[in-house]
Amino acid sequence: MPNKQLKGVVVSNKMQKTVIVAVTRLKEHSLYKKKYKVTTRYSAHDEKNEYQIGDKVIISETSPISKNKKWIVTQKA
């Protein structure tokens, strides 16, 4: 089974070896059919602390690294 991959923007890099990535997607209301944005924040592992706020990155799912980190940054998008 391939790993899930998501595109997002780094919104925080204040922790060591961790960045917060905001992933925005469109949802559609079931009754009114209007589309709206939903943003989800993921904690992702950044081994070399190389990503800065505002960078567009691709994260992929991995085995749990800590309590909240289940994603790893693979590359800049």
Phi, psi and omega per residue, in radians:
M1 nan 2.194 -3.135
P2 -1.263 2.666 3.112
N3 -1.245 2.572 3.034
K4 -1.255 2.487 3.083
Q5 -2.242 2.410 -3.139
L6 -2.293 2.598 3.057
K7 -1.817 2.423 3.131
G8 -2.800 -3.044 -3.111
V9 -2.103 2.379 3.097
V10 -1.259 2.155 3.136
V11 -1.939 -0.221 3.103
S12 -2.705 2.427 3.063
N13 -2.394 0.568 -3.047
K14 -1.359 -0.336 3.133
M15 -1.556 2.780 3.103
Q16 -1.408 2.249 3.104
K17 1.061 0.382 3.126
T18 -2.456 2.412 3.008
V19 -2.221 2.668 3.046
I20 -1.776 2.182 -3.097
V21 -1.995 2.199 3.099
A22 -1.658 2.130 3.125
V23 -1.936 2.132 -3.123
T24 -1.863 2.335 3.099
R25 -2.410 2.814 3.121
L26 -1.690 2.362 3.026
K27 -2.084 2.759 3.107
E28 -2.058 2.307 3.114
H29 -1.161 2.349 -3.013
S30 -1.167 -0.597 -3.103
L31 -1.632 -0.827 -3.015
Y32 -1.607 -0.173 3.073
K33 1.100 0.291 3.080
K34 -1.463 2.442 3.124
K35 -1.603 2.453 3.116
Y36 -2.514 2.768 -3.083
K37 -1.572 2.469 3.056
V38 -2.225 2.239 -3.135
T39 -1.935 2.284 3.094
T40 -2.115 2.389 -3.120
R41 -1.824 2.264 3.137
Y42 -2.075 2.442 2.977
S43 -1.523 2.182 -3.080
A44 -2.199 2.574 -3.114
H45 -1.404 2.280 3.120
D46 -2.265 1.634 -2.973
E47 -1.021 -0.724 -3.017
K48 -1.781 0.133 -3.093
N49 0.904 0.791 -3.038
E50 -1.725 -0.194 -3.076
Y51 -1.712 2.387 -3.086
Q52 -1.933 2.936 3.130
I53 -1.081 2.317 3.131
G54 1.724 -0.224 3.124
D55 -1.221 2.375 3.030
K56 -1.543 2.175 -3.036
V57 -2.293 2.875 3.009
I58 -1.984 2.232 3.106
I59 -1.989 2.590 3.111
S60 -2.266 2.613 -3.082
E61 -1.277 2.525 -3.137
T62 -2.558 3.101 3.072
S63 -1.189 2.680 -3.052
P64 -1.007 2.279 3.113
I65 -1.673 -0.637 3.068
S66 -2.629 -2.918 -3.098
K67 -1.029 -0.737 -3.061
N68 -1.877 -0.255 -3.049
K69 -1.686 1.962 3.061
K70 -2.236 0.211 -3.121
W71 -2.245 2.674 3.109
I72 -2.321 2.433 3.116
V73 -1.352 2.180 -3.097
T74 -1.720 -0.682 -3.106
Q75 -2.919 2.930 2.997
K76 -1.359 2.521 -3.137
A77 -1.674 nan nan
